[in-house]
Amino acid sequence: MKMNNTIPVVVVISLLLLSFIDIAATAEIPIPRSVPGDKGKYFLLDMQKNGDIVAALHKRVGVDSVGYTQTETNCVTMQMRELGYSEESPDAIKENPTKWFDLVPGSSKSDLANFVCKK
């Protein structure tokens, strides 16, 4: 009996789907700004909704640095708290939660909250 060394089509399709899921999970979604003038660009990297609370990870690409921030937003009260920040990577964020705070209209955090609460 002769062995066939071809990879079954099901395995190839499965590997392609897994690589697509991985790419989709790391997609950067631009966060629209409501007020012009900020030289930074903002991107949503991850978001998870649990009731009225949305946990989000976003990236700010500035002129001189890149920063990663983990936040929680209460979409009913439109208050936010910052859970942590790092200029290294999302994995380097050390949790240091702030108190819940009101959002300033037109600020990057207000734009983030409005963006994730509509999703």
Buried (B, 14 or more C-beta within 10 A) or exposed (E): EEEEEEEEEEEEEEEEEEEEEEEEEEEEBEBEBEEEEBEBBBBBBBBEBEEEEBBBBBBBEEEEEBBBBBBBBBBEEEBBBBBBBBEEEBEEBEEEEEEEEEBEEEBBBBBBBBBBBEE
